[in-house]
Amino acid sequence: RHKFRENFKNTTNLPTYPTPAHQPALTVCVASSVFFFEESLTTMASVSSPLSGTVGDIIPAAGSALKTVKSTTTLPEALAVMGAHNIYAVPVVNPGTGVCEGLLSLSDIASFLVQQFWKESGVDSFAATCELSTEKMASHLATVKHSFDTQTSLATMNLCRSNAYCPVTKDVSLANAVRRLATGGSVSRLVVVSEDKKPLAMVTPADLVVAFNKRSEVLGAFGDVPVKDVCNVFDSILGIQGSHRVIDALALMVEHVIDSVGVTDDDTDEVITVMSVKDLREALIDFQKLIMPAEAMMKEVRQKNFKAIAPVISVKDSLSLSHVMQKLAVVRVHRVYVRDDNGGSSRYTGVLSLRDILRAINEHTKA
């Protein structure tokens, strides 16, 4: 791969040489290019106190095994690893050297499936997918099955366009970790690597929010602002009806580059649950489940987890950011929906994700 250094003050990409061992670097891999985001030791020392510390302070202790897959691992084999350990993404390593080559997520696998399905069926959108009969859908999926079963992890990395590889060292500051996840666009997690580029751990927005929830100084007075001032506002939740099929839900996620959608009741149009790509992992293994109604699939998934269908986790728009942050840290969900607190209305007006919180922290600590 060709390596380039991105100059933050100049958009020109300049050739670079290997990063010195004493100088920690943030690297982002998008498609076939690698970009280095470097910070000097001087910069690290001057990090403001609210975000003091390094990535090494929050990663699991040595000896906690990070699950990985080889670049030659097929998608069914990778799904087996993810399912056995209930994880969303795994580092992909070179089978000969153990060097990390990228990340594979459930969204990447779902994207490959949907793209192959669209290619086989001749459609290219969520709306067109919904119009296909279940019989035709089953026939197309049977054809896609062979290519799916032989597809490698290496060839599937970041197909979802939101899972770019961003390796960091343990010495990278928490401030820069927040910055990368808050502003990195397609970066959804950081991979902590050793000096020889072997993966040690992963850092997600959830890890940072849980860590910062224990440090009141991170938000300070900014934590008192109402959540409506920092959430993403919308007119309606992007979602599907309960009678839509699982493949329809995946098509919607792929089309909008998201990893979850709301599921609404066919009669009342009320949102009854949120379906994530992680909930649909079994459908990526058993293609028969792809043509199941979404509501039936969610009931099956929740029952296996000894739960009823998960209600939509929501908060009033007047609630403070610090309170919402505490709630996210405790219930371990990736987002909450924000509802109107005016006159007892239950209308959803926005959504606040873990990355939205990191963006707020990043802006607040820069000010």
ABEGO torsion letter per residue (X at the ends): XBBBBBBAABABBBBBBBBBAABBBBBBBBEABBBBBBBBAAAAAABBAAABEBAAAABBBBGBBBBBBBAABBAAAAAAAAAAAGBABBBBBBAAAGBBAEBBBAAAAAAAAAAAAAAAAGBABAAAAAABBAAAAAAAAAAAAAAAAABBAAAABGAAGAABBBBBBAABBAAAAAAAAAAAGABABBBBBBAAGBBABBBBAAAAAAAAAABAAAAEAAAABBAAAABBBBABBBBBBAABBAAAAAAAAAAAGBABBBBBBAAAGBBABBBBAAAAAAAAABAAAAABBAAAAAAAAAAAAGBBBBBBBBBBAABBAAAAAAAAAAAGBABBBBBBABGGBABBABBBBAAAAAAAAAAAAAX
